[in-house]
């Protein structure tokens, strides 16, 4: 239970740039995890396909999506 609580607090910290989180905090955490694993999987895919030059595109997409997550709150 302690580890789950630590993970929850970490994800809340990573995905929130406001003093008080809004009601979509669980969705934000899910979105972050999906994007993170998609980025890792995409990098592995491009290494396997011997096209590592596309890895920066995946990293930029992850950074853009994460920036939108943290700053585009209406």
N, C-alpha and C positions, 0 to 999 in steps of 0.2 A: 504493500500500500504506500509506503514511503517513496519508493522509486516512481510510482505512478504520479504521486503528488508533485515530486520534483520535476518530472517530465512535463506535467501540466503547467507548472509555474514557468518553466523554461520556454515552452511554446507560447504561452501568453505574453511573456516578455519579448520574444523574438517577433511576434506578429503584431504587436501593438505599440504605437508610438504616442499614445494619448495617456493622460494621467489616469483617467477612468475608462476602462474598456466598455465598448458598446455591446449590444445584445448579440452580435454576430461572431463573437470570439471563438466559438467552437468551429464554425465554418472556416474562419481564418486559419485555424490550426490545421484543419483537414486539407485546405487548399495548399498551405505551405508544405505539408508532408507529401502530397501528390506531386507538386512541382519539384520538390527535392529529389524524390525517387525517380521521377521522369528525367531529370537532369542527369543523375547517375546512370540510369539505364541507357539514355541516349549517348552518353560518352562511351560507355562500354560497347554499344552497338557500332559506333563509328570506329572504334579501335578494332573490333572484329572485322569490319568491312574494309579496313585499311584506308580510311578516309578521315584521319584525325584533324584535317584542316576545317572540318565542319563543327568541331567541338566548341570553338568560341561562339558560334551562333547559338548553341544550346545554352551556354553560360550567360550570354547577353539576354536571351529570352527569360531565363530564370531571374536574373537581376531586374529586368523590366517588370515581370509579373510580381515580384516581391515588392518593388517600389510602388506599384499600383495598389497592392494589398495594404501597405502601410500609410499611403498618403492620399488615396482617392476615396475619402469617406465623406459622404454628403449628409 
